[in-house]
């Protein structure tokens, strides 16, 4: 038997609240139910927190506040970083100065566009400068901001040195440009895939579930788009086709991995509008360009040219769709309250069902 209720005395710090609670408890004890304001009456049409509805149908996570600039930033930054690495390899290994030149210009243009997109999403330049007040190596966002600054500075210096050296042919410009090019390639590696780390390290279930593969996925997507852009410019380097083939093959494997796993966290990548865009982007950046590039390797020169152009265009569109799909999937995942609670949508049971007691 419970102890008799005792009305609180005015000495309580929050006497009014305690007195109100006393009245509610007494009503519940005497009448068996509470009809006080702010309490759900029996049979009322208000939602009840349960395994089926969550906490009154309210999502537990906030959706990413990103606008359209963010997926475009992911795409542009990935392509620019990959282009810097391709350019350094073309100069130091492939001995292709024309390809290296275009890679320098592409990397610099991508750095400018990436900065503009990021500032546009933040709202004003001061917010971007505020991100540079400290450097936190454990924060992907902080590392990414500083990487973008370093990449933009080095790629701009490299492109300017290339432009001036072709007009004046000065040794100091050539050496300085080559040094800046090598450093740009080093900064380009994290720029091309840090966005995968950024979203994977979040609490959004669909992103966090793929934290181990997203950096590679985004890196290969950036490489695919950079190769495609360079091929559309007019470069017919066989090494580019090989790079595109490898990137498309890895993208295809990533798509197969997502389809093979049956975890509820991956549902936004397979269902609804986000699933449709994910699969379309995966096809256009994986199997389709891979098949076209393999066919180009065994075709005649004229037909191979057309096949590689089609593969390049497919890779670029697929890479852009991939970034859009992942951001959209994050929004969908954040709205599903079941995912952070690890509740299986197919096995939820009525919360009102009796629980067997141990004897």
C-alpha positions as CSV (number, residue, x, y, z in Angstrom):
1,X,0.0,0.0,0.0
2,X,1.4,3.4,-0.9
3,X,2.0,6.2,1.6
4,X,-0.9,8.7,2.0
5,X,-0.5,11.8,-0.1
6,X,0.6,14.9,1.7
7,X,0.0,18.4,0.4
8,X,3.2,20.4,0.1
9,X,3.8,23.4,2.4
10,X,4.5,26.9,1.1
11,X,8.1,26.5,2.2
12,X,8.9,24.6,-1.1
13,X,11.0,26.6,-3.6
14,X,8.4,25.9,-6.3
15,X,5.3,25.6,-4.2
16,X,2.8,26.3,-7.0
17,X,4.2,23.5,-9.2
18,X,4.4,21.0,-6.3
19,X,0.8,21.9,-5.3
20,X,-0.4,21.3,-8.9
21,X,1.3,17.9,-9.0
22,X,-0.3,17.0,-5.7
23,X,-3.8,17.8,-7.1
24,X,-3.1,15.7,-10.2
25,X,-1.9,12.7,-8.0
26,X,-5.0,13.0,-5.8
27,X,-7.3,13.1,-8.7
28,X,-5.7,10.0,-10.2
29,X,-5.9,8.1,-6.9
30,X,-9.6,9.0,-6.3
31,X,-11.1,8.8,-9.8
32,X,-8.6,6.4,-11.5
33,X,-8.0,8.9,-14.3
34,X,-6.8,12.5,-14.8
35,X,-8.7,15.1,-16.7
36,X,-6.4,18.0,-15.9
37,X,-5.3,20.5,-18.6
38,X,-2.1,19.3,-20.3
39,X,-2.8,15.6,-19.7
40,X,-4.0,13.4,-22.5
41,X,-7.6,12.3,-21.7
42,X,-8.5,8.7,-22.4
43,X,-9.6,8.1,-26.0
44,X,-8.3,11.6,-27.1
45,X,-7.1,11.8,-30.7
46,X,-3.7,12.9,-29.7
47,X,-0.7,10.8,-30.7
48,X,0.9,8.5,-28.1
49,X,4.7,7.9,-27.9
50,X,5.2,4.3,-28.9
51,X,7.4,2.0,-31.0
52,X,5.0,2.7,-33.9
53,X,4.8,6.5,-33.8
54,X,8.0,7.5,-32.0
55,X,7.9,10.6,-29.8
56,X,4.7,12.1,-31.1
57,X,5.9,11.6,-34.7
58,X,8.7,14.1,-34.2
59,X,12.1,13.2,-35.8
60,X,14.9,12.8,-33.4
61,X,17.5,14.4,-35.7
62,X,17.6,17.7,-37.5
63,X,17.8,17.7,-41.2
64,X,21.0,19.1,-42.8
65,X,20.4,22.9,-43.4
66,X,22.3,22.7,-46.7
67,X,21.0,24.3,-49.9
68,X,21.7,23.4,-53.5
69,X,25.2,24.9,-53.3
70,X,26.5,22.0,-51.2
71,X,26.1,19.0,-53.6
72,X,27.5,21.2,-56.3
73,X,30.4,22.1,-54.1
74,X,30.9,18.4,-53.4
75,X,31.0,17.8,-57.2
76,X,33.2,20.7,-58.1
77,X,35.7,20.2,-55.3
78,X,36.0,16.5,-56.1
79,X,36.7,17.2,-59.8
80,X,39.2,20.0,-59.0
81,X,41.2,17.9,-56.5
82,X,41.3,14.9,-58.9
83,X,42.4,17.2,-61.8
84,X,45.3,18.5,-59.7
85,X,46.6,14.9,-59.1
86,X,46.1,14.0,-62.8
87,X,48.0,17.1,-63.9
88,X,51.0,16.3,-61.6
89,X,51.1,12.8,-62.9
90,X,50.9,13.9,-66.5
91,X,53.9,16.2,-66.1
92,X,56.1,14.1,-64.0
93,X,55.2,10.6,-65.3
94,X,53.3,10.9,-68.5
95,X,55.3,13.7,-70.0
96,X,52.2,15.4,-71.4
97,X,52.6,19.1,-70.8
98,X,49.3,20.0,-72.6
99,X,47.3,17.8,-70.3
100,X,49.2,19.1,-67.3
101,X,48.4,22.7,-68.4
102,X,44.7,22.1,-68.7
103,X,44.7,20.3,-65.3
104,X,46.3,23.3,-63.7
105,X,43.6,25.6,-65.1
106,X,40.8,23.2,-64.2
107,X,42.1,22.9,-60.6
108,X,42.3,26.7,-60.2
109,X,38.9,27.3,-61.7
110,X,37.4,24.6,-59.5
111,X,39.0,26.2,-56.4
112,X,37.4,29.5,-57.2
113,X,34.0,28.0,-57.9
114,X,34.2,25.8,-54.7
115,X,35.0,28.8,-52.5
116,X,32.1,30.8,-54.1
117,X,29.7,27.9,-53.5
118,X,30.7,27.4,-49.9
119,X,30.5,31.1,-49.1
120,X,27.1,31.3,-50.8
121,X,25.8,28.4,-48.7
122,X,27.2,30.0,-45.5
123,X,25.5,33.3,-46.3
124,X,28.4,35.7,-46.1
125,X,32.2,35.6,-46.4
126,X,32.7,36.4,-42.7
127,X,31.4,33.0,-41.8
128,X,33.9,31.3,-43.9
129,X,36.7,33.4,-42.4
130,X,35.3,32.4,-39.0
131,X,36.0,28.7,-39.9
132,X,39.7,29.5,-40.2
133,X,40.1,31.0,-36.7
134,X,41.2,27.6,-35.4
135,X,42.4,24.3,-36.9
136,X,41.0,21.1,-35.5
137,X,42.4,18.0,-37.0
138,X,39.6,15.8,-35.5
139,X,37.0,18.0,-37.3
140,X,36.4,17.1,-41.0
141,X,34.8,20.5,-41.5
142,X,37.8,22.4,-40.1
143,X,40.3,20.2,-42.1
144,X,38.2,20.7,-45.2
145,X,38.1,24.5,-44.9
146,X,41.9,24.8,-44.4
147,X,42.4,22.3,-47.3
148,X,40.3,24.4,-49.6
149,X,42.3,27.5,-48.7
150,X,45.7,25.7,-49.3
151,X,44.4,24.2,-52.5
152,X,43.0,27.4,-53.8
153,X,46.3,29.3,-53.1
154,X,48.5,26.7,-54.6
155,X,46.4,26.0,-57.6
156,X,46.1,29.7,-58.3
157,X,49.9,30.1,-58.1
158,X,50.4,27.0,-60.3
159,X,47.9,28.3,-63.0
160,X,49.4,31.8,-62.9
161,X,52.9,30.4,-63.3
162,X,51.8,28.3,-66.3
163,X,50.1,31.3,-67.9
164,X,53.1,33.6,-67.5
165,X,55.7,31.0,-68.4
166,X,54.1,30.3,-71.7
167,X,54.5,33.9,-72.6
168,X,57.8,34.8,-71.1
169,X,59.5,31.4,-70.6
170,X,61.3,32.2,-67.4
171,X,63.1,29.5,-65.5
172,X,62.0,30.7,-62.1
173,X,58.4,30.7,-63.2
174,X,58.7,27.2,-64.5
175,X,60.4,25.9,-61.3
176,X,58.0,27.7,-59.1
177,X,55.0,26.5,-61.1
178,X,56.2,22.9,-60.9
179,X,56.7,23.1,-57.1
180,X,53.2,24.7,-56.7
181,X,51.7,22.0,-59.0
182,X,53.2,19.2,-56.8
183,X,51.9,20.8,-53.6
184,X,48.5,21.3,-55.3
185,X,48.3,17.6,-56.0
186,X,49.1,16.8,-52.4
187,X,46.3,19.1,-51.3
188,X,44.0,17.8,-54.0
189,X,43.9,14.3,-52.5
190,X,42.0,15.3,-49.3
191,X,40.0,17.9,-51.2
192,X,38.6,15.2,-53.5
193,X,37.3,13.0,-50.8
194,X,37.1,14.9,-47.5
195,X,33.4,15.5,-48.1
196,X,32.8,11.8,-47.8
197,X,34.5,11.9,-44.3
198,X,32.5,15.0,-43.5
199,X,29.0,13.5,-43.9
200,X,30.1,10.0,-42.8
201,X,31.2,11.4,-39.4
202,X,27.7,12.8,-38.8
203,X,24.8,11.2,-36.9
204,X,22.6,10.9,-40.0
205,X,22.1,7.1,-40.1
206,X,22.4,6.6,-43.9
207,X,25.7,8.6,-43.9
208,X,27.2,7.2,-40.7
209,X,26.4,3.6,-41.9
210,X,28.7,4.2,-44.9
211,X,31.5,6.1,-43.1
212,X,34.1,3.6,-44.2
213,X,33.3,3.7,-47.9
214,X,32.1,7.3,-48.5
215,X,35.6,8.8,-48.8
216,X,36.6,6.2,-51.5
217,X,33.2,6.6,-53.1
218,X,33.5,10.4,-53.4
219,X,37.1,10.2,-54.4
220,X,36.4,7.9,-57.3
221,X,33.4,9.9,-58.3
222,X,35.6,13.0,-58.4
223,X,38.3,11.2,-60.4
224,X,35.6,10.0,-62.8
225,X,34.2,13.5,-63.4
226,X,37.7,15.0,-63.8
227,X,38.6,12.4,-66.4
228,X,35.3,13.1,-68.2
229,X,35.9,16.9,-68.2
230,X,39.4,16.5,-69.6
231,X,38.2,14.2,-72.3
232,X,35.5,16.5,-73.4
233,X,38.1,19.3,-73.6
234,X,39.8,17.2,-76.2
235,X,42.4,15.0,-74.5
236,X,42.6,11.4,-76.0
237,X,45.3,10.1,-73.6
238,X,45.0,6.4,-73.1
239,X,46.0,6.8,-69.5
240,X,42.9,8.9,-69.0
241,X,40.7,6.1,-70.4
242,X,42.4,3.7,-68.0
243,X,41.8,6.0,-65.0
244,X,38.2,6.4,-66.0
245,X,37.8,2.6,-66.3
246,X,39.3,2.0,-62.9
247,X,37.1,4.7,-61.3
248,X,34.0,3.4,-62.9
249,X,34.8,-0.1,-61.8
250,X,35.1,0.9,-58.2
251,X,31.9,3.0,-58.5
252,X,30.2,-0.2,-59.8
253,X,31.4,-2.2,-56.8
254,X,30.2,0.5,-54.4
255,X,26.7,0.3,-56.0
256,X,26.7,-3.5,-55.7
257,X,27.7,-3.2,-52.1
258,X,24.9,-0.9,-51.3
259,X,22.3,-3.1,-53.1
260,X,23.6,-6.3,-51.4
261,X,23.3,-4.9,-47.8
262,X,19.9,-5.2,-46.3
263,X,20.2,-2.8,-43.4
264,X,17.3,-0.3,-42.7
265,X,19.8,2.6,-42.6
266,X,20.3,2.1,-46.4
267,X,16.6,2.4,-47.2
268,X,16.9,6.0,-48.4
269,X,19.4,4.9,-51.0
270,X,17.0,2.3,-52.4
271,X,13.5,3.7,-52.0
272,X,11.6,6.7,-53.0
273,X,13.0,9.7,-55.0
274,X,16.3,9.6,-53.2
275,X,16.7,5.9,-54.1
276,X,15.8,6.6,-57.7
277,X,18.4,9.3,-58.0
278,X,21.0,7.2,-56.2
279,X,20.6,4.3,-58.6
280,X,20.5,6.5,-61.7
281,X,23.7,8.3,-60.6
282,X,25.3,5.0,-59.8
283,X,24.5,3.6,-63.2
284,X,25.7,6.6,-65.0
285,X,29.0,6.8,-63.1
286,X,29.6,3.1,-62.8
287,X,28.5,0.3,-65.2
288,X,27.5,2.6,-68.2
289,X,30.9,4.4,-68.6
290,X,32.8,1.3,-67.7
291,X,31.1,-0.6,-70.5
292,X,31.6,2.3,-72.9
293,X,35.3,2.6,-72.1
294,X,35.9,-1.1,-72.4
295,X,34.2,-1.0,-75.8
296,X,36.4,2.0,-76.8
297,X,39.6,0.1,-76.0
298,X,38.7,-2.5,-78.7
299,X,37.1,-0.2,-81.2
300,X,38.5,1.7,-84.2
301,X,39.8,5.2,-83.7
302,X,36.6,7.1,-84.9
303,X,34.2,4.8,-83.0
304,X,36.5,4.9,-79.9
305,X,36.4,8.7,-79.9
306,X,32.6,8.7,-79.8
307,X,32.4,6.0,-77.1
308,X,34.8,7.9,-74.9
309,X,32.9,11.1,-75.3
310,X,29.7,9.3,-74.3
311,X,31.5,7.7,-71.3
312,X,32.8,11.1,-70.3
313,X,29.4,12.8,-70.4
314,X,27.8,9.9,-68.5
315,X,30.5,10.1,-65.8
316,X,30.0,13.8,-65.3
317,X,26.3,13.6,-65.0
318,X,26.5,10.5,-62.8
319,X,29.0,12.1,-60.5
320,X,26.7,15.2,-60.1
321,X,23.6,13.0,-59.5
322,X,25.6,11.0,-56.9
323,X,26.3,14.1,-54.8
324,X,22.6,15.2,-55.1
325,X,21.4,11.7,-54.1
326,X,23.5,11.4,-51.0
327,X,22.5,14.8,-49.7
328,X,18.8,14.0,-50.4
329,X,19.1,10.6,-48.8
330,X,20.5,12.4,-45.7
331,X,17.3,14.5,-45.5
332,X,15.1,11.4,-45.8
333,X,17.2,9.5,-43.2
334,X,17.0,12.3,-40.7
335,X,13.2,12.4,-40.9
336,X,12.9,8.7,-40.0
337,X,12.9,8.5,-36.2
338,X,13.2,4.7,-36.2
339,X,16.7,4.7,-37.6
340,X,18.6,6.4,-34.7
341,X,16.6,4.3,-32.3
342,X,17.6,1.1,-34.1
343,X,14.0,0.0,-34.4
344,X,13.2,-2.4,-37.2
345,X,10.3,-1.1,-39.2
346,X,9.1,-4.6,-40.0
347,X,9.2,-5.9,-36.5
348,X,7.7,-3.1,-34.4
349,X,5.1,-4.4,-32.0
350,X,2.3,-2.6,-30.2
351,X,3.7,-0.9,-27.2
352,X,0.5,-1.8,-25.3
353,X,1.1,-5.5,-25.6
354,X,1.6,-7.2,-22.2
355,X,5.1,-8.1,-21.2
356,X,5.6,-11.6,-19.8
357,X,6.9,-11.6,-16.2
358,X,9.6,-14.0,-15.0
359,X,8.5,-16.6,-12.5
